[in-house]
């Protein structure tokens, strides 16, 4: 791991920069259950972590064999907005890490630009990325396809092999590994049991993460 190996650090957003996943998963489970698609918070975290919303909704409709209500998405978004504004925090240690990393950096996420901008603004991280934000909506396919990571590297004029990617989900790790990028798997989920956390570490490594770590403050040493 030579010091000058990387020329760009690409961060996933939800779960890596902002601790939004517990909030989003809770709302998703509650709103689905009310709409007649009963699902627990735990099932949501197991089945859907790292998948794009479109994929999640397709899986749900297929497994319950009925369509979701027309306004489901709007309802989810409204509730998410309200709760994120009240409760959202930056991932512990990320502010220090972003101060210390001198390499160019950007964000590549399955979320929409609106969501990414909102959560980074709420946590005071938006200025750290200075417009270098890439969404799966910019490309034809979301993670686990590699498109959004390739697009980010291209926009930042960096060869994929010189990119370090920080990811917390299996689809995200698969996406970045497929591009030949070096993936650091962040396996700290504040809302899961130790057992689930151990499973996540294994899953991230099996998906192609070169290093799996669980304290964001370690990232500078790792890079």
Secondary structure, 3 states (H helix, E strand, C coil): CCCCCCCEEEECCECCCECCHHHHHHHHHHHHHHCCCCCCHHHHHHHHCCCCHHHHHHHHHHHHCCCCCCCHHHHHHHHHHHHHHHHCCECCCHHHHHHHCCCEEEEEECCCHHHHHHHHHHCCCHHHCCCCEEEHHHCCCCCCCCHHHHHHHHHCCCCHHHEEEEECCHHHHHHHHHCCCEEEEECCCCCCCHHHHHHHHHHHHHHCCCEEECCHHHHHHHC
